[in-house]
Amino acid sequence: LIAAMTPSPLEGKIKVFLEEAAAASERDAALAEAWRMLPPDEPAMVALRNRLKTALKEPLEAAIRAGRIRHDLTPELVLIAARMIGVGMRSAPDASTRKKVVSLIFDGLLRGSE
């Protein structure tokens, strides 16, 4: 099963990004909530999204070329997935559940889930 495969360095970078998004939201829920309350066109938000998209672009393109993740995955979709994970972390009862949530979303990004 592709979902059970060990991530390659290409998609490993994406999984680390999602794990860090989850951890950051959990560590500082108030800060995460403050960022969510800013309007999407707030210059600081636009700049942050653009930096993150730039950082994600190369690993995504490489993983797509290698057939390791879905061909329709974009940096924007990864950022949306990260936000979804961040929101869910506040209600996750324990670290094991939080890890499973990240894995479920990450597994959905893999090519085999198309």
MARBA-3410 file (N, C-alpha, C, O; in Angstrom, 1 decimal):
114
0.8,-1.2,0.0,0.0,0.0,0.0,0.9,1.2,0.0,1.8,1.3,0.8 ~ 0.6,2.2,-0.9,1.4,3.4,-0.9,1.3,4.2,0.3,2.2,4.9,0.7 ~ 0.1,4.2,1.0,-0.1,5.0,2.2,0.9,4.5,3.3,1.2,5.2,4.2 ~ 1.3,3.2,3.2,2.1,2.7,4.3,3.6,2.8,4.0,4.5,2.5,4.8 ~ 3.9,3.4,2.8,5.3,3.5,2.4,6.0,4.6,3.2,5.4,5.5,3.7
7.3,4.4,3.4,8.1,5.4,4.1,8.2,6.6,3.2,8.6,6.4,2.0 ~ 8.0,7.8,3.7,8.1,8.9,2.8,9.6,9.1,2.2,10.5,8.9,3.0 ~ 9.7,9.4,1.0,11.0,9.7,0.4,11.4,11.1,0.9,10.6,11.8,1.5 ~ 12.6,11.5,0.7,13.0,12.9,1.1,12.1,13.9,0.4,11.9,15.0,1.0 ~ 11.6,13.7,-0.8,10.8,14.6,-1.5,9.5,14.9,-0.7,9.2,16.1,-0.3
8.7,13.9,-0.4,7.5,14.1,0.3,7.7,14.2,1.8,6.9,14.7,2.6 ~ 8.9,13.8,2.3,9.2,13.9,3.7,9.2,15.4,4.1,8.8,15.7,5.2 ~ 9.7,16.3,3.2,9.7,17.7,3.5,8.3,18.2,3.7,8.0,19.1,4.5 ~ 7.4,17.7,2.9,6.0,18.1,3.0,5.4,17.6,4.3,4.6,18.3,5.0 ~ 5.7,16.4,4.6,5.1,15.8,5.9,5.7,16.6,7.1,5.0,16.9,8.0
7.0,16.9,7.1,7.6,17.7,8.2,6.8,19.1,8.3,6.6,19.6,9.4 ~ 6.5,19.7,7.1,5.8,21.0,7.1,4.5,20.8,7.8,4.1,21.6,8.7 ~ 3.7,19.8,7.5,2.4,19.5,8.1,2.6,19.2,9.6,1.8,19.7,10.4 ~ 3.6,18.5,10.0,3.8,18.2,11.4,4.1,19.4,12.2,3.7,19.6,13.3 ~ 4.9,20.3,11.6,5.3,21.5,12.2,4.1,22.5,12.4,4.0,23.2,13.4
3.3,22.5,11.3,2.0,23.3,11.4,1.2,22.8,12.6,0.6,23.6,13.3 ~ 1.1,21.5,12.7,0.3,21.0,13.8,0.9,21.3,15.2,0.2,21.7,16.1 ~ 2.2,21.1,15.3,2.9,21.4,16.5,2.8,22.9,16.9,2.6,23.2,18.1 ~ 2.9,23.8,15.9,2.9,25.2,16.2,1.5,25.6,16.7,1.4,26.4,17.6 ~ 0.5,25.0,16.1,-0.9,25.4,16.5,-1.1,24.9,17.9,-1.8,25.5,18.7
-0.6,23.7,18.2,-0.8,23.1,19.6,0.0,23.9,20.6,-0.5,24.1,21.7 ~ 1.2,24.3,20.3,2.1,25.0,21.2,1.5,26.4,21.6,1.6,26.8,22.8 ~ 1.0,27.1,20.6,0.5,28.4,20.9,-0.8,28.7,20.2,-0.9,29.3,19.2 ~ -1.9,28.1,20.8,-3.2,28.2,20.3,-3.7,29.7,20.1,-4.3,30.0,19.2 ~ -3.3,30.5,21.1,-3.7,31.9,21.0,-3.1,32.6,19.8,-3.8,33.4,19.1
-1.8,32.4,19.5,-1.1,33.0,18.4,-1.7,32.4,17.1,-2.0,33.2,16.1 ~ -2.0,31.1,17.0,-2.6,30.5,15.8,-4.0,31.1,15.6,-4.3,31.4,14.4 ~ -4.7,31.3,16.6,-6.1,31.9,16.5,-5.9,33.4,16.0,-6.7,33.8,15.2 ~ -5.0,34.1,16.5,-4.8,35.5,16.1,-4.5,35.6,14.6,-5.0,36.4,13.9 ~ -3.6,34.7,14.1,-3.3,34.6,12.7,-4.5,34.3,11.9,-4.7,34.9,10.8
-5.4,33.4,12.4,-6.6,33.0,11.6,-7.6,34.2,11.6,-8.4,34.2,10.6 ~ -7.5,35.1,12.5,-8.5,36.2,12.6,-8.1,37.3,11.6,-9.0,38.1,11.3 ~ -6.9,37.3,11.2,-6.5,38.4,10.2,-7.2,38.2,8.9,-7.4,37.0,8.4 ~ -7.6,39.3,8.2,-8.2,39.1,6.9,-7.2,38.5,5.9,-6.0,38.7,6.1 ~ -7.6,37.7,5.0,-6.7,37.0,4.0,-5.9,38.0,3.2,-4.8,37.6,2.8
-6.4,39.2,3.0,-5.6,40.2,2.2,-4.7,41.1,3.1,-4.1,42.0,2.6 ~ -4.6,40.7,4.4,-3.6,41.5,5.3,-2.2,41.3,4.7,-1.8,40.1,4.4 ~ -1.5,42.4,4.5,-0.1,42.3,3.9,0.8,41.2,4.6,1.5,40.5,3.9 ~ 0.7,41.1,5.9,1.6,40.1,6.6,1.2,38.7,6.2,2.0,37.8,6.1 ~ -0.1,38.5,6.1,-0.6,37.2,5.7,-0.3,36.8,4.3,0.2,35.7,4.0
-0.4,37.8,3.4,-0.1,37.6,2.0,1.4,37.2,1.9,1.8,36.3,1.2 ~ 2.3,38.0,2.6,3.7,37.8,2.5,4.1,36.4,3.1,4.9,35.7,2.5 ~ 3.5,36.0,4.2,3.7,34.7,4.8,3.3,33.6,3.8,4.0,32.6,3.6 ~ 2.1,33.7,3.3,1.6,32.7,2.4,2.5,32.5,1.2,2.8,31.4,0.7 ~ 3.0,33.7,0.6,3.9,33.7,-0.5,5.2,33.0,-0.2,5.7,32.2,-1.0
5.8,33.3,1.0,7.0,32.6,1.4,6.8,31.1,1.5,7.7,30.3,1.1 ~ 5.7,30.7,2.1,5.4,29.3,2.3,5.2,28.6,1.0,5.7,27.5,0.7 ~ 4.5,29.2,0.1,4.3,28.7,-1.3,5.6,28.5,-2.0,5.8,27.4,-2.6 ~ 6.5,29.5,-1.9,7.8,29.4,-2.5,8.6,28.2,-1.9,9.2,27.5,-2.7 ~ 8.5,28.1,-0.6,9.3,27.0,0.0,8.7,25.6,-0.3,9.5,24.6,-0.4
7.4,25.5,-0.6,6.8,24.2,-0.9,6.9,23.9,-2.4,6.8,22.7,-2.7 ~ 7.1,24.8,-3.2,7.0,24.6,-4.7,7.9,23.6,-5.2,7.5,22.6,-5.9 ~ 9.2,23.7,-4.9,10.2,22.8,-5.4,10.0,21.3,-4.9,10.0,20.4,-5.7 ~ 9.8,21.1,-3.6,9.6,19.7,-3.2,8.3,19.1,-3.8,8.3,17.9,-4.1 ~ 7.3,19.9,-3.9,6.1,19.4,-4.5,6.3,19.0,-6.0,5.9,17.9,-6.4
6.9,19.9,-6.7,7.1,19.6,-8.1,8.0,18.4,-8.3,7.7,17.5,-9.2 ~ 9.0,18.2,-7.5,9.9,17.1,-7.6,9.1,15.8,-7.2,9.3,14.8,-7.9 ~ 8.3,15.8,-6.2,7.6,14.6,-5.7,6.5,14.3,-6.8,6.3,13.1,-7.0 ~ 5.9,15.3,-7.4,5.0,15.0,-8.5,5.7,14.3,-9.7,5.2,13.3,-10.2 ~ 6.8,14.9,-10.1,7.6,14.3,-11.2,8.0,12.9,-10.9,8.0,12.0,-11.8
8.3,12.6,-9.6,8.7,11.2,-9.3,7.5,10.3,-9.1,7.7,9.1,-8.8 ~ 6.3,10.8,-9.2,5.1,10.0,-9.0,4.9,9.6,-7.6,4.2,8.6,-7.3 ~ 5.4,10.4,-6.6,5.3,10.0,-5.2,4.0,10.7,-4.6,3.6,10.2,-3.5 ~ 3.5,11.7,-5.2,2.3,12.4,-4.6,1.3,12.7,-5.7,1.7,12.5,-6.9 ~ 0.1,13.1,-5.4,-0.9,13.4,-6.3,-0.4,14.4,-7.3,0.3,15.4,-6.9
-0.8,14.3,-8.6,-0.4,15.2,-9.6,-1.0,16.6,-9.5,-0.6,17.6,-10.1 ~ -2.2,16.7,-8.8,-2.9,17.9,-8.7,-2.7,18.7,-7.4,-3.3,19.7,-7.2 ~ -1.7,18.3,-6.7,-1.3,19.0,-5.4,-0.6,20.2,-5.7,0.3,20.3,-6.5 ~ -1.0,21.3,-5.0,-0.4,22.6,-5.2,0.1,23.1,-3.8,-0.4,22.7,-2.8 ~ 1.0,24.1,-3.8,1.4,24.7,-2.5,0.1,25.3,-1.8,0.0,25.1,-0.5
-0.8,25.8,-2.5,-2.0,26.4,-1.9,-2.8,25.3,-1.2,-3.3,25.5,0.0 ~ -2.9,24.1,-1.8,-3.7,23.0,-1.2,-2.9,22.5,0.1,-3.6,22.1,1.1 ~ -1.6,22.5,0.1,-0.9,22.1,1.2,-1.1,23.1,2.4,-1.2,22.7,3.5 ~ -1.1,24.3,2.1,-1.4,25.4,3.1,-2.8,25.2,3.7,-3.0,25.4,4.9 ~ -3.8,24.9,2.9,-5.1,24.7,3.4,-5.1,23.4,4.3,-5.8,23.5,5.3
-4.4,22.4,3.9,-4.4,21.2,4.7,-3.7,21.5,6.0,-4.1,21.0,7.1 ~ -2.7,22.3,6.0,-2.0,22.7,7.2,-2.9,23.5,8.2,-2.9,23.3,9.4 ~ -3.7,24.3,7.6,-4.7,25.1,8.4,-5.7,24.1,9.0,-6.1,24.3,10.2 ~ -6.2,23.1,8.2,-7.2,22.2,8.7,-6.6,21.4,9.9,-7.2,21.2,10.9 ~ -5.3,21.0,9.7,-4.7,20.3,10.8,-4.6,21.1,12.1,-4.9,20.7,13.2
-4.2,22.4,11.9,-4.0,23.3,13.0,-5.3,23.5,13.8,-5.3,23.5,15.0 ~ -6.4,23.6,13.1,-7.7,23.8,13.8,-8.0,22.5,14.6,-8.5,22.6,15.7 ~ -7.8,21.4,14.0,-8.1,20.1,14.6,-7.3,19.8,15.8,-7.7,19.0,16.7 ~ -6.1,20.3,15.9,-5.2,20.0,17.0,-5.7,20.4,18.3,-5.4,19.8,19.4 ~ -6.5,21.4,18.4,-7.1,21.9,19.7,-8.0,20.9,20.3,-8.2,20.9,21.5
-8.6,20.1,19.5,-9.6,19.1,20.0,-9.1,17.7,20.1,-9.8,16.8,20.6 ~ -7.8,17.5,19.6,-7.3,16.1,19.7,-6.9,15.8,21.1,-6.3,16.6,21.8 ~ -7.3,14.6,21.6,-7.2,14.3,23.0,-5.7,14.0,23.5,-5.4,14.2,24.7 ~ -4.9,13.6,22.6,-3.5,13.2,23.0,-2.6,13.2,21.8,-3.0,13.4,20.7 ~ -1.3,13.0,22.1,-0.3,13.1,21.1,-0.5,12.0,20.0,-0.2,12.2,18.8
-0.9,10.8,20.4,-1.1,9.7,19.5,-2.2,10.1,18.5,-2.0,9.8,17.3 ~ -3.2,10.7,18.9,-4.3,11.1,18.0,-3.9,12.1,17.1,-4.2,12.1,15.9 ~ -3.1,13.1,17.6,-2.6,14.2,16.8,-1.7,13.6,15.7,-1.8,14.1,14.5 ~ -0.8,12.7,16.0,0.0,12.1,15.0,-0.8,11.3,14.0,-0.4,11.4,12.8 ~ -1.8,10.7,14.4,-2.7,10.0,13.4,-3.4,10.9,12.5,-3.5,10.6,11.3
-3.8,12.1,13.0,-4.5,13.1,12.1,-3.5,13.5,11.0,-3.9,13.6,9.9 ~ -2.3,13.9,11.4,-1.3,14.3,10.4,-1.1,13.2,9.4,-1.0,13.5,8.2 ~ -0.9,12.0,9.9,-0.7,10.9,9.0,-1.8,10.7,8.0,-1.6,10.4,6.8 ~ -3.1,10.8,8.5,-4.2,10.6,7.6,-4.3,11.6,6.5,-4.5,11.3,5.4 ~ -4.0,12.9,6.9,-4.1,13.9,5.9,-2.9,13.8,4.9,-3.0,13.9,3.7
-1.7,13.5,5.4,-0.5,13.3,4.6,-0.8,12.1,3.6,-0.5,12.2,2.4 ~ -1.3,11.0,4.1,-1.6,9.8,3.3,-2.5,10.2,2.2,-2.5,9.6,1.1 ~ -3.5,11.1,2.4,-4.4,11.6,1.4,-3.7,12.3,0.3,-4.2,12.5,-0.8 ~ -2.5,12.9,0.5,-1.8,13.6,-0.5,-1.0,12.7,-1.4,-0.5,13.1,-2.4 ~ -0.8,11.5,-1.0,0.0,10.6,-1.8,-0.7,10.2,-3.0,-1.9,10.1,-3.1
0.1,9.8,-4.0,-0.5,9.5,-5.3,-1.5,8.4,-5.3,-2.5,8.4,-6.1 ~ -1.3,7.4,-4.5,-2.2,6.2,-4.4,-3.6,6.5,-4.0,-4.5,5.7,-4.1 ~ -3.8,7.7,-3.4,-5.2,8.0,-2.9,-6.1,8.7,-4.0,-7.2,9.1,-3.7 ~ -5.5,8.9,-5.2,-6.3,9.6,-6.2,-7.5,8.8,-6.6,-8.3,9.2,-7.5
END
